[in-house]
Amino acid sequence: MQTVTIHTRLITNVGGQTEKIQNTFKGTWGIRDNRHLLSYNEADNGGPTHVLFDMARAELRRMGQVRSRMTFVERERVNSRYITPHGALPMQIHTHRYQAAMSELGGRLEVSYALFLTGSHVSDNKLLIEWEVLN
């Protein structure tokens, strides 16, 4: 595992209102089961986040106060998990666009997707994760 700086940017559109959330984390990047693994801690959620991905799909797992597992596969709608302290909500992710690019110095993961909770469309989102190896 290599130590990396991870930059995340999430742009969410809910009913015509756009919100942008950007963060920077120190984390790790390595290979597990022939897939790339990014790991970092989200202080706001009180737990770790793991992104396991390859060139065709990604799975983002958050643990902490809110737990979720989001799977991104281009042009597919996938059942996912979203668990809050108040209970679980059925969630689906419909990925419109998925791109991954890596080199020995870092990489970039970009996903455009629609989020559905209890069967209803909630938001359209763009997630960008970039990382670079620390020297």
Chimera marker file (.cmm) of the C-alpha trace (Angstrom):
<marker_set name="trace">
<marker id="1" x="0.000" y="0.000" z="0.000" r="1" g="1" b="0" radius="0.5"/>
<marker id="2" x="1.215" y="3.470" z="-0.852" r="1" g="1" b="0" radius="0.5"/>
<marker id="3" x="0.388" y="6.623" z="1.083" r="1" g="1" b="0" radius="0.5"/>
<marker id="4" x="-1.591" y="9.068" z="-1.052" r="1" g="1" b="0" radius="0.5"/>
<marker id="5" x="-3.369" y="12.399" z="-0.952" r="1" g="1" b="0" radius="0.5"/>
<marker id="6" x="-6.984" y="11.932" z="-2.026" r="1" g="1" b="0" radius="0.5"/>
<marker id="7" x="-9.156" y="14.773" z="-3.336" r="1" g="1" b="0" radius="0.5"/>
<marker id="8" x="-12.916" y="14.214" z="-3.586" r="1" g="1" b="0" radius="0.5"/>
<marker id="9" x="-15.527" y="16.424" z="-5.194" r="1" g="1" b="0" radius="0.5"/>
<marker id="10" x="-19.241" y="15.649" z="-5.216" r="1" g="1" b="0" radius="0.5"/>
<marker id="11" x="-21.670" y="17.821" z="-7.161" r="1" g="1" b="0" radius="0.5"/>
<marker id="12" x="-25.292" y="17.053" z="-6.311" r="1" g="1" b="0" radius="0.5"/>
<marker id="13" x="-28.357" y="18.443" z="-8.079" r="1" g="1" b="0" radius="0.5"/>
<marker id="14" x="-31.635" y="18.126" z="-6.171" r="1" g="1" b="0" radius="0.5"/>
<marker id="15" x="-34.674" y="19.785" z="-7.734" r="1" g="1" b="0" radius="0.5"/>
<marker id="16" x="-32.564" y="22.325" z="-9.612" r="1" g="1" b="0" radius="0.5"/>
<marker id="17" x="-30.458" y="23.237" z="-6.561" r="1" g="1" b="0" radius="0.5"/>
<marker id="18" x="-26.764" y="22.386" z="-6.860" r="1" g="1" b="0" radius="0.5"/>
<marker id="19" x="-24.453" y="21.646" z="-3.954" r="1" g="1" b="0" radius="0.5"/>
<marker id="20" x="-20.708" y="21.046" z="-4.214" r="1" g="1" b="0" radius="0.5"/>
<marker id="21" x="-18.738" y="19.232" z="-1.507" r="1" g="1" b="0" radius="0.5"/>
<marker id="22" x="-14.937" y="19.044" z="-1.723" r="1" g="1" b="0" radius="0.5"/>
<marker id="23" x="-12.565" y="17.289" z="0.654" r="1" g="1" b="0" radius="0.5"/>
<marker id="24" x="-8.933" y="16.271" z="0.874" r="1" g="1" b="0" radius="0.5"/>
<marker id="25" x="-7.769" y="13.220" z="2.811" r="1" g="1" b="0" radius="0.5"/>
<marker id="26" x="-4.561" y="11.364" z="3.500" r="1" g="1" b="0" radius="0.5"/>
<marker id="27" x="-5.073" y="7.689" z="2.733" r="1" g="1" b="0" radius="0.5"/>
<marker id="28" x="-3.690" y="4.574" z="1.098" r="1" g="1" b="0" radius="0.5"/>
<marker id="29" x="-3.796" y="3.059" z="-2.391" r="1" g="1" b="0" radius="0.5"/>
<marker id="30" x="-2.967" y="-0.490" z="-3.357" r="1" g="1" b="0" radius="0.5"/>
<marker id="31" x="-4.067" y="-3.592" z="-5.223" r="1" g="1" b="0" radius="0.5"/>
<marker id="32" x="-6.368" y="-6.244" z="-3.725" r="1" g="1" b="0" radius="0.5"/>
<marker id="33" x="-7.789" y="-9.182" z="-5.693" r="1" g="1" b="0" radius="0.5"/>
<marker id="34" x="-6.638" y="-7.569" z="-8.979" r="1" g="1" b="0" radius="0.5"/>
<marker id="35" x="-8.598" y="-4.404" z="-8.165" r="1" g="1" b="0" radius="0.5"/>
<marker id="36" x="-7.434" y="-1.028" z="-6.893" r="1" g="1" b="0" radius="0.5"/>
<marker id="37" x="-8.259" y="-0.079" z="-3.305" r="1" g="1" b="0" radius="0.5"/>
<marker id="38" x="-8.350" y="3.481" z="-1.953" r="1" g="1" b="0" radius="0.5"/>
<marker id="39" x="-8.900" y="3.864" z="1.800" r="1" g="1" b="0" radius="0.5"/>
<marker id="40" x="-9.293" y="6.997" z="3.916" r="1" g="1" b="0" radius="0.5"/>
<marker id="41" x="-11.040" y="8.180" z="7.074" r="1" g="1" b="0" radius="0.5"/>
<marker id="42" x="-13.972" y="10.584" z="6.943" r="1" g="1" b="0" radius="0.5"/>
<marker id="43" x="-13.973" y="12.487" z="10.229" r="1" g="1" b="0" radius="0.5"/>
<marker id="44" x="-17.477" y="13.879" z="9.526" r="1" g="1" b="0" radius="0.5"/>
<marker id="45" x="-18.888" y="10.343" z="9.378" r="1" g="1" b="0" radius="0.5"/>
<marker id="46" x="-16.678" y="8.907" z="12.115" r="1" g="1" b="0" radius="0.5"/>
<marker id="47" x="-15.300" y="6.011" z="10.117" r="1" g="1" b="0" radius="0.5"/>
<marker id="48" x="-13.348" y="4.704" z="7.156" r="1" g="1" b="0" radius="0.5"/>
<marker id="49" x="-14.259" y="4.824" z="3.480" r="1" g="1" b="0" radius="0.5"/>
<marker id="50" x="-13.017" y="2.211" z="1.012" r="1" g="1" b="0" radius="0.5"/>
<marker id="51" x="-13.232" y="2.456" z="-2.775" r="1" g="1" b="0" radius="0.5"/>
<marker id="52" x="-12.571" y="-0.853" z="-4.555" r="1" g="1" b="0" radius="0.5"/>
<marker id="53" x="-12.468" y="-0.439" z="-8.340" r="1" g="1" b="0" radius="0.5"/>
<marker id="54" x="-11.171" y="-1.468" z="-11.739" r="1" g="1" b="0" radius="0.5"/>
<marker id="55" x="-11.659" y="-0.065" z="-15.240" r="1" g="1" b="0" radius="0.5"/>
<marker id="56" x="-15.304" y="-1.228" z="-15.446" r="1" g="1" b="0" radius="0.5"/>
<marker id="57" x="-16.834" y="-0.791" z="-11.971" r="1" g="1" b="0" radius="0.5"/>
<marker id="58" x="-16.374" y="0.662" z="-8.496" r="1" g="1" b="0" radius="0.5"/>
<marker id="59" x="-17.760" y="-0.059" z="-5.064" r="1" g="1" b="0" radius="0.5"/>
<marker id="60" x="-17.677" y="2.718" z="-2.462" r="1" g="1" b="0" radius="0.5"/>
<marker id="61" x="-18.177" y="1.586" z="1.140" r="1" g="1" b="0" radius="0.5"/>
<marker id="62" x="-18.609" y="4.035" z="4.002" r="1" g="1" b="0" radius="0.5"/>
<marker id="63" x="-18.601" y="2.960" z="7.626" r="1" g="1" b="0" radius="0.5"/>
<marker id="64" x="-19.378" y="5.134" z="10.619" r="1" g="1" b="0" radius="0.5"/>
<marker id="65" x="-22.540" y="6.939" z="11.734" r="1" g="1" b="0" radius="0.5"/>
<marker id="66" x="-23.952" y="6.449" z="8.245" r="1" g="1" b="0" radius="0.5"/>
<marker id="67" x="-23.062" y="3.244" z="6.440" r="1" g="1" b="0" radius="0.5"/>
<marker id="68" x="-23.492" y="2.773" z="2.741" r="1" g="1" b="0" radius="0.5"/>
<marker id="69" x="-22.368" y="0.600" z="-0.111" r="1" g="1" b="0" radius="0.5"/>
<marker id="70" x="-22.665" y="2.179" z="-3.541" r="1" g="1" b="0" radius="0.5"/>
<marker id="71" x="-21.861" y="0.189" z="-6.670" r="1" g="1" b="0" radius="0.5"/>
<marker id="72" x="-21.172" y="1.997" z="-9.950" r="1" g="1" b="0" radius="0.5"/>
<marker id="73" x="-21.399" y="0.158" z="-13.282" r="1" g="1" b="0" radius="0.5"/>
<marker id="74" x="-21.884" y="2.268" z="-16.396" r="1" g="1" b="0" radius="0.5"/>
<marker id="75" x="-25.441" y="2.155" z="-17.817" r="1" g="1" b="0" radius="0.5"/>
<marker id="76" x="-26.704" y="-0.100" z="-15.025" r="1" g="1" b="0" radius="0.5"/>
<marker id="77" x="-29.098" y="0.484" z="-12.132" r="1" g="1" b="0" radius="0.5"/>
<marker id="78" x="-27.832" y="-1.347" z="-9.050" r="1" g="1" b="0" radius="0.5"/>
<marker id="79" x="-29.405" y="-1.926" z="-5.644" r="1" g="1" b="0" radius="0.5"/>
<marker id="80" x="-27.250" y="-0.466" z="-2.894" r="1" g="1" b="0" radius="0.5"/>
<marker id="81" x="-27.345" y="0.019" z="0.861" r="1" g="1" b="0" radius="0.5"/>
<marker id="82" x="-27.811" y="3.151" z="2.984" r="1" g="1" b="0" radius="0.5"/>
<marker id="83" x="-28.071" y="2.712" z="6.763" r="1" g="1" b="0" radius="0.5"/>
<marker id="84" x="-28.539" y="5.620" z="9.176" r="1" g="1" b="0" radius="0.5"/>
<marker id="85" x="-28.871" y="5.592" z="12.978" r="1" g="1" b="0" radius="0.5"/>
<marker id="86" x="-32.647" y="5.749" z="12.315" r="1" g="1" b="0" radius="0.5"/>
<marker id="87" x="-32.765" y="2.679" z="10.067" r="1" g="1" b="0" radius="0.5"/>
<marker id="88" x="-32.059" y="1.379" z="6.578" r="1" g="1" b="0" radius="0.5"/>
<marker id="89" x="-33.313" y="2.902" z="3.337" r="1" g="1" b="0" radius="0.5"/>
<marker id="90" x="-33.555" y="0.994" z="0.044" r="1" g="1" b="0" radius="0.5"/>
<marker id="91" x="-31.248" y="2.790" z="-2.389" r="1" g="1" b="0" radius="0.5"/>
<marker id="92" x="-30.483" y="2.367" z="-6.075" r="1" g="1" b="0" radius="0.5"/>
<marker id="93" x="-27.678" y="3.859" z="-8.131" r="1" g="1" b="0" radius="0.5"/>
<marker id="94" x="-28.067" y="4.341" z="-11.895" r="1" g="1" b="0" radius="0.5"/>
<marker id="95" x="-24.626" y="5.091" z="-13.326" r="1" g="1" b="0" radius="0.5"/>
<marker id="96" x="-24.683" y="7.178" z="-16.503" r="1" g="1" b="0" radius="0.5"/>
<marker id="97" x="-20.912" y="7.500" z="-16.943" r="1" g="1" b="0" radius="0.5"/>
<marker id="98" x="-17.925" y="5.756" z="-15.368" r="1" g="1" b="0" radius="0.5"/>
<marker id="99" x="-14.257" y="6.490" z="-16.095" r="1" g="1" b="0" radius="0.5"/>
<marker id="100" x="-11.100" y="5.348" z="-14.336" r="1" g="1" b="0" radius="0.5"/>
<marker id="101" x="-7.491" y="6.215" z="-15.164" r="1" g="1" b="0" radius="0.5"/>
<marker id="102" x="-4.332" y="5.272" z="-13.273" r="1" g="1" b="0" radius="0.5"/>
<marker id="103" x="-0.570" y="5.594" z="-13.483" r="1" g="1" b="0" radius="0.5"/>
<marker id="104" x="2.156" y="4.679" z="-11.008" r="1" g="1" b="0" radius="0.5"/>
<marker id="105" x="1.851" y="8.209" z="-9.543" r="1" g="1" b="0" radius="0.5"/>
<marker id="106" x="-1.894" y="8.266" z="-8.893" r="1" g="1" b="0" radius="0.5"/>
<marker id="107" x="-5.177" y="8.313" z="-10.692" r="1" g="1" b="0" radius="0.5"/>
<marker id="108" x="-8.663" y="9.580" z="-11.256" r="1" g="1" b="0" radius="0.5"/>
<marker id="109" x="-12.126" y="8.080" z="-10.901" r="1" g="1" b="0" radius="0.5"/>
<marker id="110" x="-15.117" y="9.963" z="-12.315" r="1" g="1" b="0" radius="0.5"/>
<marker id="111" x="-18.752" y="8.862" z="-12.002" r="1" g="1" b="0" radius="0.5"/>
<marker id="112" x="-22.041" y="10.491" z="-13.056" r="1" g="1" b="0" radius="0.5"/>
<marker id="113" x="-25.065" y="8.840" z="-11.503" r="1" g="1" b="0" radius="0.5"/>
<marker id="114" x="-28.681" y="9.197" z="-10.388" r="1" g="1" b="0" radius="0.5"/>
<marker id="115" x="-29.643" y="8.303" z="-6.822" r="1" g="1" b="0" radius="0.5"/>
<marker id="116" x="-32.978" y="6.689" z="-5.931" r="1" g="1" b="0" radius="0.5"/>
<marker id="117" x="-34.260" y="6.191" z="-2.368" r="1" g="1" b="0" radius="0.5"/>
<marker id="118" x="-37.275" y="3.958" z="-1.727" r="1" g="1" b="0" radius="0.5"/>
<marker id="119" x="-37.787" y="3.867" z="-5.516" r="1" g="1" b="0" radius="0.5"/>
<marker id="120" x="-37.989" y="7.651" z="-6.044" r="1" g="1" b="0" radius="0.5"/>
<marker id="121" x="-35.407" y="9.755" z="-7.883" r="1" g="1" b="0" radius="0.5"/>
<marker id="122" x="-33.626" y="11.946" z="-5.340" r="1" g="1" b="0" radius="0.5"/>
<marker id="123" x="-30.653" y="13.526" z="-7.100" r="1" g="1" b="0" radius="0.5"/>
<marker id="124" x="-28.259" y="13.623" z="-10.030" r="1" g="1" b="0" radius="0.5"/>
<marker id="125" x="-24.608" y="13.494" z="-8.995" r="1" g="1" b="0" radius="0.5"/>
<marker id="126" x="-21.066" y="13.774" z="-10.270" r="1" g="1" b="0" radius="0.5"/>
<marker id="127" x="-18.331" y="12.247" z="-8.133" r="1" g="1" b="0" radius="0.5"/>
<marker id="128" x="-14.661" y="12.868" z="-8.825" r="1" g="1" b="0" radius="0.5"/>
<marker id="129" x="-11.917" y="11.147" z="-6.824" r="1" g="1" b="0" radius="0.5"/>
<marker id="130" x="-8.285" y="11.991" z="-7.610" r="1" g="1" b="0" radius="0.5"/>
<marker id="131" x="-5.232" y="10.706" z="-5.777" r="1" g="1" b="0" radius="0.5"/>
<marker id="132" x="-1.491" y="11.175" z="-5.909" r="1" g="1" b="0" radius="0.5"/>
<marker id="133" x="1.321" y="9.239" z="-4.300" r="1" g="1" b="0" radius="0.5"/>
<marker id="134" x="3.141" y="11.130" z="-1.542" r="1" g="1" b="0" radius="0.5"/>
<marker id="135" x="6.925" y="11.180" z="-1.859" r="1" g="1" b="0" radius="0.5"/>
<link id1="1" id2="2" r="1" g="1" b="0" radius="0.2"/>
<link id1="2" id2="3" r="1" g="1" b="0" radius="0.2"/>
<link id1="3" id2="4" r="1" g="1" b="0" radius="0.2"/>
<link id1="4" id2="5" r="1" g="1" b="0" radius="0.2"/>
<link id1="5" id2="6" r="1" g="1" b="0" radius="0.2"/>
<link id1="6" id2="7" r="1" g="1" b="0" radius="0.2"/>
<link id1="7" id2="8" r="1" g="1" b="0" radius="0.2"/>
<link id1="8" id2="9" r="1" g="1" b="0" radius="0.2"/>
<link id1="9" id2="10" r="1" g="1" b="0" radius="0.2"/>
<link id1="10" id2="11" r="1" g="1" b="0" radius="0.2"/>
<link id1="11" id2="12" r="1" g="1" b="0" radius="0.2"/>
<link id1="12" id2="13" r="1" g="1" b="0" radius="0.2"/>
<link id1="13" id2="14" r="1" g="1" b="0" radius="0.2"/>
<link id1="14" id2="15" r="1" g="1" b="0" radius="0.2"/>
<link id1="15" id2="16" r="1" g="1" b="0" radius="0.2"/>
<link id1="16" id2="17" r="1" g="1" b="0" radius="0.2"/>
<link id1="17" id2="18" r="1" g="1" b="0" radius="0.2"/>
<link id1="18" id2="19" r="1" g="1" b="0" radius="0.2"/>
<link id1="19" id2="20" r="1" g="1" b="0" radius="0.2"/>
<link id1="20" id2="21" r="1" g="1" b="0" radius="0.2"/>
<link id1="21" id2="22" r="1" g="1" b="0" radius="0.2"/>
<link id1="22" id2="23" r="1" g="1" b="0" radius="0.2"/>
<link id1="23" id2="24" r="1" g="1" b="0" radius="0.2"/>
<link id1="24" id2="25" r="1" g="1" b="0" radius="0.2"/>
<link id1="25" id2="26" r="1" g="1" b="0" radius="0.2"/>
<link id1="26" id2="27" r="1" g="1" b="0" radius="0.2"/>
<link id1="27" id2="28" r="1" g="1" b="0" radius="0.2"/>
<link id1="28" id2="29" r="1" g="1" b="0" radius="0.2"/>
<link id1="29" id2="30" r="1" g="1" b="0" radius="0.2"/>
<link id1="30" id2="31" r="1" g="1" b="0" radius="0.2"/>
<link id1="31" id2="32" r="1" g="1" b="0" radius="0.2"/>
<link id1="32" id2="33" r="1" g="1" b="0" radius="0.2"/>
<link id1="33" id2="34" r="1" g="1" b="0" radius="0.2"/>
<link id1="34" id2="35" r="1" g="1" b="0" radius="0.2"/>
<link id1="35" id2="36" r="1" g="1" b="0" radius="0.2"/>
<link id1="36" id2="37" r="1" g="1" b="0" radius="0.2"/>
<link id1="37" id2="38" r="1" g="1" b="0" radius="0.2"/>
<link id1="38" id2="39" r="1" g="1" b="0" radius="0.2"/>
<link id1="39" id2="40" r="1" g="1" b="0" radius="0.2"/>
<link id1="40" id2="41" r="1" g="1" b="0" radius="0.2"/>
<link id1="41" id2="42" r="1" g="1" b="0" radius="0.2"/>
<link id1="42" id2="43" r="1" g="1" b="0" radius="0.2"/>
<link id1="43" id2="44" r="1" g="1" b="0" radius="0.2"/>
<link id1="44" id2="45" r="1" g="1" b="0" radius="0.2"/>
<link id1="45" id2="46" r="1" g="1" b="0" radius="0.2"/>
<link id1="46" id2="47" r="1" g="1" b="0" radius="0.2"/>
<link id1="47" id2="48" r="1" g="1" b="0" radius="0.2"/>
<link id1="48" id2="49" r="1" g="1" b="0" radius="0.2"/>
<link id1="49" id2="50" r="1" g="1" b="0" radius="0.2"/>
<link id1="50" id2="51" r="1" g="1" b="0" radius="0.2"/>
<link id1="51" id2="52" r="1" g="1" b="0" radius="0.2"/>
<link id1="52" id2="53" r="1" g="1" b="0" radius="0.2"/>
<link id1="53" id2="54" r="1" g="1" b="0" radius="0.2"/>
<link id1="54" id2="55" r="1" g="1" b="0" radius="0.2"/>
<link id1="55" id2="56" r="1" g="1" b="0" radius="0.2"/>
<link id1="56" id2="57" r="1" g="1" b="0" radius="0.2"/>
<link id1="57" id2="58" r="1" g="1" b="0" radius="0.2"/>
<link id1="58" id2="59" r="1" g="1" b="0" radius="0.2"/>
<link id1="59" id2="60" r="1" g="1" b="0" radius="0.2"/>
<link id1="60" id2="61" r="1" g="1" b="0" radius="0.2"/>
<link id1="61" id2="62" r="1" g="1" b="0" radius="0.2"/>
<link id1="62" id2="63" r="1" g="1" b="0" radius="0.2"/>
<link id1="63" id2="64" r="1" g="1" b="0" radius="0.2"/>
<link id1="64" id2="65" r="1" g="1" b="0" radius="0.2"/>
<link id1="65" id2="66" r="1" g="1" b="0" radius="0.2"/>
<link id1="66" id2="67" r="1" g="1" b="0" radius="0.2"/>
<link id1="67" id2="68" r="1" g="1" b="0" radius="0.2"/>
<link id1="68" id2="69" r="1" g="1" b="0" radius="0.2"/>
<link id1="69" id2="70" r="1" g="1" b="0" radius="0.2"/>
<link id1="70" id2="71" r="1" g="1" b="0" radius="0.2"/>
<link id1="71" id2="72" r="1" g="1" b="0" radius="0.2"/>
<link id1="72" id2="73" r="1" g="1" b="0" radius="0.2"/>
<link id1="73" id2="74" r="1" g="1" b="0" radius="0.2"/>
<link id1="74" id2="75" r="1" g="1" b="0" radius="0.2"/>
<link id1="75" id2="76" r="1" g="1" b="0" radius="0.2"/>
<link id1="76" id2="77" r="1" g="1" b="0" radius="0.2"/>
<link id1="77" id2="78" r="1" g="1" b="0" radius="0.2"/>
<link id1="78" id2="79" r="1" g="1" b="0" radius="0.2"/>
<link id1="79" id2="80" r="1" g="1" b="0" radius="0.2"/>
<link id1="80" id2="81" r="1" g="1" b="0" radius="0.2"/>
<link id1="81" id2="82" r="1" g="1" b="0" radius="0.2"/>
<link id1="82" id2="83" r="1" g="1" b="0" radius="0.2"/>
<link id1="83" id2="84" r="1" g="1" b="0" radius="0.2"/>
<link id1="84" id2="85" r="1" g="1" b="0" radius="0.2"/>
<link id1="85" id2="86" r="1" g="1" b="0" radius="0.2"/>
<link id1="86" id2="87" r="1" g="1" b="0" radius="0.2"/>
<link id1="87" id2="88" r="1" g="1" b="0" radius="0.2"/>
<link id1="88" id2="89" r="1" g="1" b="0" radius="0.2"/>
<link id1="89" id2="90" r="1" g="1" b="0" radius="0.2"/>
<link id1="90" id2="91" r="1" g="1" b="0" radius="0.2"/>
<link id1="91" id2="92" r="1" g="1" b="0" radius="0.2"/>
<link id1="92" id2="93" r="1" g="1" b="0" radius="0.2"/>
<link id1="93" id2="94" r="1" g="1" b="0" radius="0.2"/>
<link id1="94" id2="95" r="1" g="1" b="0" radius="0.2"/>
<link id1="95" id2="96" r="1" g="1" b="0" radius="0.2"/>
<link id1="96" id2="97" r="1" g="1" b="0" radius="0.2"/>
<link id1="97" id2="98" r="1" g="1" b="0" radius="0.2"/>
<link id1="98" id2="99" r="1" g="1" b="0" radius="0.2"/>
<link id1="99" id2="100" r="1" g="1" b="0" radius="0.2"/>
<link id1="100" id2="101" r="1" g="1" b="0" radius="0.2"/>
<link id1="101" id2="102" r="1" g="1" b="0" radius="0.2"/>
<link id1="102" id2="103" r="1" g="1" b="0" radius="0.2"/>
<link id1="103" id2="104" r="1" g="1" b="0" radius="0.2"/>
<link id1="104" id2="105" r="1" g="1" b="0" radius="0.2"/>
<link id1="105" id2="106" r="1" g="1" b="0" radius="0.2"/>
<link id1="106" id2="107" r="1" g="1" b="0" radius="0.2"/>
<link id1="107" id2="108" r="1" g="1" b="0" radius="0.2"/>
<link id1="108" id2="109" r="1" g="1" b="0" radius="0.2"/>
<link id1="109" id2="110" r="1" g="1" b="0" radius="0.2"/>
<link id1="110" id2="111" r="1" g="1" b="0" radius="0.2"/>
<link id1="111" id2="112" r="1" g="1" b="0" radius="0.2"/>
<link id1="112" id2="113" r="1" g="1" b="0" radius="0.2"/>
<link id1="113" id2="114" r="1" g="1" b="0" radius="0.2"/>
<link id1="114" id2="115" r="1" g="1" b="0" radius="0.2"/>
<link id1="115" id2="116" r="1" g="1" b="0" radius="0.2"/>
<link id1="116" id2="117" r="1" g="1" b="0" radius="0.2"/>
<link id1="117" id2="118" r="1" g="1" b="0" radius="0.2"/>
<link id1="118" id2="119" r="1" g="1" b="0" radius="0.2"/>
<link id1="119" id2="120" r="1" g="1" b="0" radius="0.2"/>
<link id1="120" id2="121" r="1" g="1" b="0" radius="0.2"/>
<link id1="121" id2="122" r="1" g="1" b="0" radius="0.2"/>
<link id1="122" id2="123" r="1" g="1" b="0" radius="0.2"/>
<link id1="123" id2="124" r="1" g="1" b="0" radius="0.2"/>
<link id1="124" id2="125" r="1" g="1" b="0" radius="0.2"/>
<link id1="125" id2="126" r="1" g="1" b="0" radius="0.2"/>
<link id1="126" id2="127" r="1" g="1" b="0" radius="0.2"/>
<link id1="127" id2="128" r="1" g="1" b="0" radius="0.2"/>
<link id1="128" id2="129" r="1" g="1" b="0" radius="0.2"/>
<link id1="129" id2="130" r="1" g="1" b="0" radius="0.2"/>
<link id1="130" id2="131" r="1" g="1" b="0" radius="0.2"/>
<link id1="131" id2="132" r="1" g="1" b="0" radius="0.2"/>
<link id1="132" id2="133" r="1" g="1" b="0" radius="0.2"/>
<link id1="133" id2="134" r="1" g="1" b="0" radius="0.2"/>
<link id1="134" id2="135" r="1" g="1" b="0" radius="0.2"/>
</marker_set>
